Amino acid sequence: MGPRDLPRRLVEGPAHGGGREPRGLEAPPQRALRGAAHPGLAALSPRLRPRRRGRAPLPGAGGHGRRGGARSRQPRRHRRRERPPRADPERCPRHRGGAHCAPPARRGARRAAGARRLSTGLLMGSTVRLVRKILGRLVPYRWLCASALVQVLLIGVFELAKPWPLKVIVDDVLGGRPLGWPGLGTLGGPALLALACLALVAIYALLGVLSVTSNYATIKVGQQMVNDFRSELYAHLQRLSLAFHSRRQVGDLLYRLTADTFAIQTLTMNGFFPVVTSVVLLVGMLAVMLRLDWVLTLIALAIVPLLFLAIAGLSRRMTALATDARTKESALWAIAQRTMSAIRVIQAFTTEEDEHRRFVASSSASLAANLRLYTFQTVYSAFVNVLVAAGTAAVLWFGAMHVLAGKLTVGEIL
């Protein structure tokens, strides 16, 4: 039974099976069956006719089928249209010099430049959103945060005051210049030297006390933010569906819940408050340097664009390395959790060696990723320090020239 037997039944002729020769052991080839003439097929409905794609039409079928006449003799074309050939820039003046006719290297450079601009924009946008989220989480602890900010401002002021005792010793005690401060101009050399040394010790002592209290306040704020963040994340994980938990590894979720949440404390301690201190120092140093010599101020600011470009260029690579290190470490946690949870099954099937090899391989990958991150951080710090040293050397050179010219004193340069 089959589609080839159906016309054989419906044609006019003797009764079914009458006058038929016995079927041999081997069936005739399909080409012979398909090429045989069936005079009764012309009377059949088109739905009962067997489909023959890409073949010649049956006798008498005419053009009533899907493919009839000369149309069925044409080879079947693919449905997808062929892409038209691109215009030749040498032959077509309209496309000459266009973007589509640019060399592949130039197009690749344009794509790379566009990708860099896009990644820089995304990085700046994500940084702004992150700062907004951090500031929003600082609102419940605004009073403690305000006290920490006051301490940070005082630290910046005392950092600006650190060079002044040394300036007094060099210019007024050793150089013999009269001190222009009210109430201290009548002091002799030994008394002025003792006062400058006491002021230096007092400044460093106050800086130590402020550093302790400021670190305590910032650490407390950061820990409370971590606790709140963990609470929200834990409640969110409990509300997620079973389908989500079936797709995720428990070790990865544990790592995100316990280790990744410390990032908000690190960002607060090493990001927000140090930035405030740096801004205070920068503004104060610019004010002092502008009062002393505006040329030296411009020379010191000349390295700022280079620092910005270096930080913007190296930060993307550092972010990628840090993300890779976190991913590798999360995978290590997932393997350890899965192994410890299924330890009975592992021991029953004696697959301890396989699990041990998998754990060691994941641990090695995690350590290698962290090593790459720490190495790049060291290179990053060294590069920034070299730029700062170059700016400092330029300031010292021009400052020494101004000292030799009598425009500045040695203490003012220090």
N, C-alpha and C positions, 0 to 999 in steps of 0.2 A: 504494500500500500504506500502511496506517496503521491506527490503532485504529478509524476509522469504517468501514473496509472489512471488518474481521473479522466483524461480525454479518452482513454481506451475504453472506459465503461460507457461513456455517453454517446459515442458515435453509433450511427446506424449500421447494422450488420447482423450477423448470426448471434445466436444466444451466447451468453457469457460462458466462455469455456468451450464452445462448440467448434470443432475443426481446428483446434489449436495444437500445435506441435508441443511435445513435452519439452520443458525448459532444461537446458543443459546445466552442467555443473558450474560453468563460468558465465557470468553475466556479460552481456555485450558492452562494449565501451560506451562511456557517456556521450562522447561526440557523435557516435552512430545513432544513439537514441534521440539526441537533440536535433540532429540533422534530418531525421526521418520525417516524411510527409504525413500530416494528419488532416485529411480532408474535412473532418467534422468540426474542426476548431473554429471555422468561420462563423458557425451558428452559435457559438458559446458567448456568454456574457463576458465582458472584459474582466470582471472580478474573478471568473473561474479559469482564466488563462494563466498559465505559469509565466512568471516574470523572467525575462531574459535580457539582462542588462549588457549592453555593448555587443549584442549579437544581431544578426540580420533578422528582419521580421519574418514571421511565419507566412506561408503562402495563403493568400486570401485575406490576410489581416488588414492590409491597406494602411491608412493613416489614422485609424480609429483608436489604436492603442496609445500608450504613452510615448513610444518611439516608433514612428512609422515612416515608410518611404525613405527618401534620401537622408532625412534627419537622423535615422537610427544608424546609418552607416558612418556617421561622423564619430570620431573618438570623443569619449566623455571628458569634458574639461573639469578642472578643479574649481571648486566654488570660490576660493579666495582669489581675488584679482591680483594680477601681477603689478608690482610697483613700477610706475613709469620711470624711465631713466632720468637721472639728474642732469640738469643743464650744465653744459661745458662752459666754464668761465671764459675760455678762449674764443668760443664761437658765439656765445650769448652775451652781448654787452650789458644786458639788463642785470645779470647776476654777477657781473665782474666786480670784484672787491666786496661782495656781500659776505654775510656771516656764514652762509652755507658753503661758500666756495673757499673759506679759509683753510689753510693747511691743517692736518690733524694735530700737529704739535701746538699750533696757536689755539685751536679749539680746546685742547686739553688744558692749556695754561689758563684760558678764560674760565673753564669749568672749575679748576682748582682755586682761582681767585674768588669766584663766586661762592664756592664752598667755604673758603676761609672767612669771607665777609658774613656768610650766614651763620657759621659756627660762633664767630665773635659776637654777633647780635644776639644769638640764643644764649651765649654765656652771660652777657650783660643783663639780658632780660631775666634769666634764672637767678642771677645774683640779686637783682632788685627785689624779685618776689621772695627770695629767701630772707633778705633783710627785713622786709615787711612782716613776714611770719615771726621772725625772732623778736622784733619790737612788740608785736601783738602778745607774745607769750611773756614779755617782761612787765606787762601792765599790772598783773596781780601782785607783783613785788616791787612796785614803783618806789616805795620809801627806802627799802634796802638798796635798790638800784641807785637811787639818788645819792645816798650816803657813799656808795662805792664810786660814783662819778665825782663827788666832791674830793674824795681822797685821791682819785686819779688826777684831777686838776692840780691838787697840791703837789703831787709827785712831779708833775710837769714843771711847776714853778721852781721846785728845789733842784731839779735837773738843770734848769737854766742858771741857777745860782752857783752850781759847782765850780765853774772856772774862775769866778770872781776872786776868791781868796788867793789863788795862784797868780792872778793878774796883779793884785795888790803887792804880793811878795816880790814879783819880778820888777814891776815899774816903780813902786813907791818905797819899798824897803831896800832892794839892791840897786835900783836906778837912782835913788835920791830925789825922786820927784815928789812934790807935796801932794798929799791926798786931798782931793777936792770935795770930799763928803762933809756935810755939816757936822760939827762936833768932834771930828776925828782928824782934822788938819793939824792940830797942835800936838798930836802924839809923836813921840820920838820913834826911832827905828826899832829898838827892842820891843817896846810896847805894841807897836803896830804889827810886828812879826808875830808876837804872842796872840794878839787878837785875831789875826788872819788864820793862824793854825787852829785856834779854838773854833772859829767860824767854820773851818773845813770839817772838823770832827763833828760839830753840831749838825751841819747839813747832812752828813752821811748817817748820823744817828737818827735824825728825823726821817730820812728816806727809808731806813730800815724799819722803823715803827710803822710808817705809812704803808710800806710794802706788805707787812704782815697783816695789818687790818684790812687793806684793800684785797689781798688774796683771800682772806677769810670771807669777806662779803661776796666777792665774785664766785668763789667756790660754793657758798651756800645758795646763792641765786641759781647757779648752774645745776646743783643737785636737785633743788626743788623743781626746776624746769624738766629735768630728766625724769623725776618721779611722776609729774603730771603727764609727760609724754608717754611714759610706759603705761600708765593707767588708761589713757585714751587708746593706745594701740592694742592693749590687751582686751579692752571692751570691744574694740572694732573686730578683732580676730574672733571673738566669741559670737559676734553677730553674722559673720560670713557663712555662706552656705556650705553644705557637706561636699558639693561638687568642687568648690574652691579648695577645700582641705584635702580632697582626694587627689588634686592635681599638684599640690605643693608638698615639698618635703618638710618634715617636722623640724629637722636640724636647721634648715634655712630660716624657718620662722623663729626658732629659738635664738638664733644669732641676731636676727633683726630686732628681736624684743629685748635682748640683754646687752649686746655689744654695740649695735648701731645706734642705739638711743643715747650713748655717751657722746655722740658727735655734737649734740646741741650744747652740752657743757663745754666741750673743747672749743666750739665756735664762740661761746660767750667769754671764756677765759682768755683764749689766745687770739680772738678776732675782734670782738666789739670793744672791750675796754682798752686793749693795747692800741687800737686805732685812735681812740679818743686821746690817749697819752701822746701818740705821735703827732696828732694834729696840733695839740697845745705846744709841743716842742717846736714844730715847724713854724708856727705863727710867731712864737717868741724869738726864735733864732733869726727869722727874717727881719723882725723889727730891730733887733740888736745890730745885725749886719748892715741894714740900711742906714742906721745912725752912724756906724763906723765908716763904711765905704760901700757905695752902691755898685762900683765896678766888681768888687769881690762877690757881692750878692748875685750879680748876673752870671759870673763865672760858676758859682756854686749851683745855680739853677740850670746851668747848661746840660747837666747830666740827667735832669728829670725826664725829658722825652725818651732818652735811651733806656732809663729804668722802666718807664711805662711800657715801651715796646718789648723789652726783655721779659717783664712780668706777664704781659698779655700773651706773648708767644710761647713761653714755657709753661704757663698755667694750664693750657689745654692738655699738653703732654702729661703733666703731673696729675691732672684729674683723671685721665685715662688709666694711668698706672695705678692710682689709688683705687679706682673702681675695679680694676682687674685683681688687685690684691685682696680687696674685700670679697669679691666673688669666689676666689680660690679658697679663702678662709671659711666662707659660708659652706662651700662644698665639703670641706674637711669636717665641719660640724655635722653636716647631714650624714656623711658616711659613718661617723662615730655613733651618732644617735641611732641610725638604722641597724648597725651591728649590735649595739647593746640591747636594743629592743627585741631583736630576733636571735639572741645568743643561744636559746634552747634549740632552735631549728638549725642554726649553724653548727652547733656541736653534734646534733643528731645526724647530719649529713656530712660531717667532717670536712667542712669547707673553711676551716680556720686559716689555712695558708693563703687561700685566694683572697679572703677578706683582709688579711694582714698586708698582702701585696697591694691591694687597692688603697688601703689606708696610707701606707708608706708613699705610694705614688702621689696621692692627693696632698700629703704633708710636704713632700718635696716641691710640688708645684706651688703650694702656698708660700713656702719659704723663698723660693726663687722669685716669685712676684714681689714679695716684700723687699727682697734684696735689690731688685731693680728699682723699686720705689725709693728706698733709702739712698741708693747711689745717685739717682736723678735729683733728689732733694739736696744732696751734698754738692753736686755740680751746679744746681740752681743757686745755692747760697754762695758758692765760690764765685760764680759769674757776677752776682749782684755786689759782692764785696769788692771785686776787682773794679767794677764801675764806680763804686763809692770811693775807693782808694784813688782812682784816677781823678775824680773831682776834688778830693782832698789835696792831692799833690798839686793840682792846678791852682787851688786857692792858696796853698803855702808858697808856691813859687811867686805868684803875683803879689802876695802879701809881703814876702821877704823883699821883693823889689820896692814895694811902697815903704817898708821900714828903712831900707837903705836910702831912699829918697827923702826920708823925714816926714812922710805923711802919716805913718802909724807907728805905734810902739810895739815892743816885743810882747808885752803882756796882752795887748789887744789882739794880736794874732793868736796867742794861746787861748 
